[in-house]
Amino acid sequence: MKSKLTIDLNKDTIESAKSYAKSNQISLSDLIENYLNSLSKKDKNRYSVSPLVESLTGILPQKIGDNYKREYYDYLNQKYR
């Protein structure tokens, strides 16, 4: 079901949008509708986590020691002696 919407925009923005829509062979209404739909889809997908990532949650330690760089340096130093 289609509905009308009135919005106030800067004249330059409107002209730019009309030009973009014309060059992409799409109506200005469809362009705006597609953009608004993409925004709502981004919000829905932003917080979804794949089952793989969900299964990996909690595997790594919560806190890394303050001297992790030193520990890593010591590890590499022993490994490549």
VMD Tcl script that builds the backbone (N, CA, C; Angstrom):
set m [mol new atoms 243]
animate dup $m
set s [atomselect $m all]
$s set {name element resname resid chain x y z} {
  {N N MET 1 A 0.836 -1.172 0.000}
  {CA C MET 1 A 0.000 0.000 0.000}
  {C C MET 1 A 0.887 1.244 0.000}
  {N N LYS 2 A 0.669 2.103 -0.937}
  {CA C LYS 2 A 1.458 3.333 -1.071}
  {C C LYS 2 A 0.801 4.465 -0.284}
  {N N SER 3 A 1.630 5.326 0.302}
  {CA C SER 3 A 1.175 6.521 1.007}
  {C C SER 3 A 2.035 7.688 0.586}
  {N N LYS 4 A 1.471 8.870 0.691}
  {CA C LYS 4 A 2.241 10.072 0.365}
  {C C LYS 4 A 2.954 10.564 1.601}
  {N N LEU 5 A 4.133 11.165 1.382}
  {CA C LEU 5 A 4.936 11.716 2.457}
  {C C LEU 5 A 5.460 13.067 2.002}
  {N N THR 6 A 5.332 14.054 2.846}
  {CA C THR 6 A 5.860 15.385 2.533}
  {C C THR 6 A 7.071 15.621 3.416}
  {N N ILE 7 A 8.181 15.977 2.787}
  {CA C ILE 7 A 9.395 16.269 3.552}
  {C C ILE 7 A 9.976 17.593 3.061}
  {N N ASP 8 A 10.679 18.272 3.945}
  {CA C ASP 8 A 11.356 19.523 3.598}
  {C C ASP 8 A 12.846 19.257 3.520}
  {N N LEU 9 A 13.411 19.544 2.345}
  {CA C LEU 9 A 14.842 19.353 2.135}
  {C C LEU 9 A 15.436 20.594 1.500}
  {N N ASN 10 A 16.730 20.727 1.625}
  {CA C ASN 10 A 17.476 21.791 0.977}
  {C C ASN 10 A 17.301 21.658 -0.538}
  {N N LYS 11 A 17.116 22.790 -1.224}
  {CA C LYS 11 A 16.890 22.776 -2.671}
  {C C LYS 11 A 18.033 22.088 -3.426}
  {N N ASP 12 A 19.271 22.328 -3.010}
  {CA C ASP 12 A 20.418 21.698 -3.668}
  {C C ASP 12 A 20.397 20.185 -3.489}
  {N N THR 13 A 19.987 19.737 -2.315}
  {CA C THR 13 A 19.899 18.298 -2.048}
  {C C THR 13 A 18.859 17.661 -2.954}
  {N N ILE 14 A 17.739 18.328 -3.124}
  {CA C ILE 14 A 16.673 17.804 -3.989}
  {C C ILE 14 A 17.165 17.699 -5.426}
  {N N GLU 15 A 17.807 18.738 -5.914}
  {CA C GLU 15 A 18.304 18.727 -7.291}
  {C C GLU 15 A 19.358 17.636 -7.488}
  {N N SER 16 A 20.222 17.468 -6.511}
  {CA C SER 16 A 21.233 16.410 -6.582}
  {C C SER 16 A 20.582 15.034 -6.624}
  {N N ALA 17 A 19.595 14.839 -5.776}
  {CA C ALA 17 A 18.901 13.553 -5.713}
  {C C ALA 17 A 18.155 13.274 -7.014}
  {N N LYS 18 A 17.515 14.296 -7.576}
  {CA C LYS 18 A 16.805 14.123 -8.856}
  {C C LYS 18 A 17.781 13.751 -9.963}
  {N N SER 19 A 18.917 14.419 -9.984}
  {CA C SER 19 A 19.932 14.137 -10.996}
  {C C SER 19 A 20.450 12.699 -10.856}
  {N N TYR 20 A 20.728 12.289 -9.624}
  {CA C TYR 20 A 21.206 10.932 -9.367}
  {C C TYR 20 A 20.156 9.913 -9.806}
  {N N ALA 21 A 18.906 10.151 -9.441}
  {CA C ALA 21 A 17.829 9.226 -9.789}
  {C C ALA 21 A 17.680 9.111 -11.309}
  {N N LYS 22 A 17.741 10.251 -11.978}
  {CA C LYS 22 A 17.609 10.245 -13.438}
  {C C LYS 22 A 18.749 9.484 -14.096}
  {N N SER 23 A 19.975 9.710 -13.632}
  {CA C SER 23 A 21.122 9.030 -14.236}
  {C C SER 23 A 21.115 7.524 -13.957}
  {N N ASN 24 A 20.422 7.102 -12.905}
  {CA C ASN 24 A 20.321 5.676 -12.579}
  {C C ASN 24 A 18.980 5.078 -12.981}
  {N N GLN 25 A 18.210 5.849 -13.746}
  {CA C GLN 25 A 16.921 5.413 -14.275}
  {C C GLN 25 A 16.011 4.840 -13.195}
  {N N ILE 26 A 15.827 5.610 -12.135}
  {CA C ILE 26 A 14.964 5.226 -11.030}
  {C C ILE 26 A 14.203 6.475 -10.594}
  {N N SER 27 A 12.992 6.288 -10.134}
  {CA C SER 27 A 12.243 7.455 -9.666}
  {C C SER 27 A 12.799 7.920 -8.332}
  {N N LEU 28 A 12.590 9.187 -8.056}
  {CA C LEU 28 A 13.061 9.741 -6.787}
  {C C LEU 28 A 12.366 9.048 -5.612}
  {N N SER 29 A 11.095 8.741 -5.765}
  {CA C SER 29 A 10.356 8.029 -4.711}
  {C C SER 29 A 10.957 6.656 -4.448}
  {N N ASP 30 A 11.259 5.937 -5.527}
  {CA C ASP 30 A 11.863 4.602 -5.358}
  {C C ASP 30 A 13.256 4.705 -4.734}
  {N N LEU 31 A 14.004 5.717 -5.123}
  {CA C LEU 31 A 15.334 5.924 -4.560}
  {C C LEU 31 A 15.258 6.131 -3.045}
  {N N ILE 32 A 14.359 6.998 -2.623}
  {CA C ILE 32 A 14.201 7.264 -1.193}
  {C C ILE 32 A 13.674 6.037 -0.467}
  {N N GLU 33 A 12.718 5.349 -1.057}
  {CA C GLU 33 A 12.168 4.144 -0.435}
  {C C GLU 33 A 13.246 3.073 -0.265}
  {N N ASN 34 A 14.066 2.866 -1.291}
  {CA C ASN 34 A 15.152 1.884 -1.207}
  {C C ASN 34 A 16.156 2.259 -0.123}
  {N N TYR 35 A 16.472 3.544 -0.034}
  {CA C TYR 35 A 17.414 3.997 0.982}
  {C C TYR 35 A 16.860 3.753 2.386}
  {N N LEU 36 A 15.614 4.124 2.604}
  {CA C LEU 36 A 15.012 3.926 3.923}
  {C C LEU 36 A 14.908 2.442 4.275}
  {N N ASN 37 A 14.598 1.606 3.282}
  {CA C ASN 37 A 14.571 0.158 3.531}
  {C C ASN 37 A 15.949 -0.364 3.905}
  {N N SER 38 A 16.984 0.146 3.247}
  {CA C SER 38 A 18.345 -0.314 3.558}
  {C C SER 38 A 18.736 0.067 4.976}
  {N N LEU 39 A 18.277 1.215 5.450}
  {CA C LEU 39 A 18.577 1.623 6.825}
  {C C LEU 39 A 17.952 0.670 7.831}
  {N N SER 40 A 16.712 0.294 7.599}
  {CA C SER 40 A 16.043 -0.591 8.558}
  {C C SER 40 A 16.638 -1.993 8.511}
  {N N LYS 41 A 17.117 -2.431 7.359}
  {CA C LYS 41 A 17.750 -3.751 7.263}
  {C C LYS 41 A 19.098 -3.754 7.971}
  {N N LYS 42 A 19.851 -2.649 7.885}
  {CA C LYS 42 A 21.145 -2.564 8.570}
  {C C LYS 42 A 20.962 -2.706 10.071}
  {N N ASP 43 A 19.937 -2.055 10.613}
  {CA C ASP 43 A 19.694 -2.137 12.056}
  {C C ASP 43 A 19.375 -3.558 12.482}
  {N N LYS 44 A 18.618 -4.277 11.679}
  {CA C LYS 44 A 18.262 -5.657 12.015}
  {C C LYS 44 A 19.474 -6.568 11.954}
  {N N ASN 45 A 20.342 -6.344 10.961}
  {CA C ASN 45 A 21.501 -7.211 10.778}
  {C C ASN 45 A 22.675 -6.833 11.676}
  {N N ARG 46 A 22.661 -5.646 12.211}
  {CA C ARG 46 A 23.790 -5.170 12.987}
  {C C ARG 46 A 24.053 -6.044 14.206}
  {N N TYR 47 A 23.003 -6.562 14.831}
  {CA C TYR 47 A 23.172 -7.280 16.076}
  {C C TYR 47 A 23.021 -8.788 15.925}
  {N N SER 48 A 22.816 -9.254 14.712}
  {CA C SER 48 A 22.696 -10.697 14.551}
  {C C SER 48 A 24.089 -11.329 14.553}
  {N N VAL 49 A 24.191 -12.452 15.221}
  {CA C VAL 49 A 25.465 -13.145 15.355}
  {C C VAL 49 A 25.283 -14.539 14.773}
  {N N SER 50 A 26.244 -14.950 13.961}
  {CA C SER 50 A 26.143 -16.275 13.361}
  {C C SER 50 A 26.300 -17.349 14.431}
  {N N PRO 51 A 25.766 -18.533 14.184}
  {CA C PRO 51 A 25.899 -19.618 15.157}
  {C C PRO 51 A 27.360 -19.949 15.474}
  {N N LEU 52 A 28.243 -19.847 14.488}
  {CA C LEU 52 A 29.651 -20.130 14.713}
  {C C LEU 52 A 30.241 -19.157 15.726}
  {N N VAL 53 A 29.991 -17.872 15.526}
  {CA C VAL 53 A 30.512 -16.864 16.448}
  {C C VAL 53 A 29.901 -17.071 17.830}
  {N N GLU 54 A 28.623 -17.364 17.868}
  {CA C GLU 54 A 27.955 -17.614 19.150}
  {C C GLU 54 A 28.614 -18.770 19.891}
  {N N SER 55 A 28.994 -19.823 19.159}
  {CA C SER 55 A 29.604 -20.988 19.797}
  {C C SER 55 A 31.013 -20.678 20.318}
  {N N LEU 56 A 31.675 -19.679 19.752}
  {CA C LEU 56 A 33.023 -19.327 20.178}
  {C C LEU 56 A 33.040 -18.370 21.370}
  {N N THR 57 A 31.897 -17.832 21.712}
  {CA C THR 57 A 31.813 -16.884 22.825}
  {C C THR 57 A 32.298 -17.523 24.112}
  {N N GLY 58 A 33.219 -16.852 24.795}
  {CA C GLY 58 A 33.714 -17.319 26.078}
  {C C GLY 58 A 34.951 -18.187 26.007}
  {N N ILE 59 A 35.449 -18.479 24.819}
  {CA C ILE 59 A 36.631 -19.333 24.681}
  {C C ILE 59 A 37.888 -18.597 25.144}
  {N N LEU 60 A 38.009 -17.335 24.803}
  {CA C LEU 60 A 39.189 -16.556 25.176}
  {C C LEU 60 A 39.078 -16.067 26.609}
  {N N PRO 61 A 40.215 -15.923 27.275}
  {CA C PRO 61 A 40.172 -15.422 28.651}
  {C C PRO 61 A 39.593 -14.009 28.698}
  {N N GLN 62 A 38.932 -13.694 29.796}
  {CA C GLN 62 A 38.294 -12.388 29.954}
  {C C GLN 62 A 39.307 -11.253 30.002}
  {N N LYS 63 A 40.404 -11.443 30.722}
  {CA C LYS 63 A 41.357 -10.358 30.909}
  {C C LYS 63 A 42.758 -10.838 30.565}
  {N N ILE 64 A 43.447 -10.036 29.791}
  {CA C ILE 64 A 44.837 -10.328 29.449}
  {C C ILE 64 A 45.699 -9.553 30.433}
  {N N GLY 65 A 46.765 -10.168 30.902}
  {CA C GLY 65 A 47.649 -9.508 31.868}
  {C C GLY 65 A 48.210 -8.209 31.335}
  {N N ASP 66 A 48.622 -7.347 32.241}
  {CA C ASP 66 A 49.153 -6.039 31.864}
  {C C ASP 66 A 50.463 -6.141 31.092}
  {N N ASN 67 A 51.219 -7.205 31.330}
  {CA C ASN 67 A 52.516 -7.334 30.680}
  {C C ASN 67 A 52.479 -8.379 29.554}
  {N N TYR 68 A 51.362 -8.427 28.823}
  {CA C TYR 68 A 51.232 -9.422 27.758}
  {C C TYR 68 A 52.271 -9.234 26.660}
  {N N LYS 69 A 52.675 -7.991 26.400}
  {CA C LYS 69 A 53.685 -7.755 25.367}
  {C C LYS 69 A 55.021 -8.364 25.787}
  {N N ARG 70 A 55.351 -8.208 27.035}
  {CA C ARG 70 A 56.602 -8.776 27.553}
  {C C ARG 70 A 56.550 -10.299 27.507}
  {N N GLU 71 A 55.424 -10.867 27.910}
  {CA C GLU 71 A 55.270 -12.321 27.886}
  {C C GLU 71 A 55.372 -12.856 26.465}
  {N N TYR 72 A 54.771 -12.155 25.523}
  {CA C TYR 72 A 54.830 -12.581 24.129}
  {C C TYR 72 A 56.263 -12.475 23.599}
  {N N TYR 73 A 56.961 -11.415 23.964}
  {CA C TYR 73 A 58.353 -11.245 23.575}
  {C C TYR 73 A 59.207 -12.400 24.121}
  {N N ASP 74 A 59.009 -12.728 25.388}
  {CA C ASP 74 A 59.753 -13.830 25.996}
  {C C ASP 74 A 59.455 -15.154 25.284}
  {N N TYR 75 A 58.191 -15.371 24.950}
  {CA C TYR 75 A 57.791 -16.586 24.240}
  {C C TYR 75 A 58.510 -16.681 22.893}
  {N N LEU 76 A 58.475 -15.597 22.115}
  {CA C LEU 76 A 59.133 -15.609 20.804}
  {C C LEU 76 A 60.641 -15.730 20.939}
  {N N ASN 77 A 61.202 -15.121 21.948}
  {CA C ASN 77 A 62.638 -15.183 22.187}
  {C C ASN 77 A 63.062 -16.625 22.455}
  {N N GLN 78 A 62.313 -17.340 23.239}
  {CA C GLN 78 A 62.647 -18.759 23.519}
  {C C GLN 78 A 62.401 -19.630 22.301}
  {N N LYS 79 A 61.342 -19.338 21.578}
  {CA C LYS 79 A 60.985 -20.158 20.418}
  {C C LYS 79 A 62.054 -20.088 19.320}
  {N N TYR 80 A 62.602 -18.915 19.092}
  {CA C TYR 80 A 63.526 -18.744 17.977}
  {C C TYR 80 A 64.991 -18.636 18.381}
  {N N ARG 81 A 65.342 -19.176 19.519}
  {CA C ARG 81 A 66.747 -19.187 19.953}
  {C C ARG 81 A 67.508 -20.220 19.205}
}
mol reanalyze $m
mol bondsrecalc $m
mol representation Tube
mol addrep $m
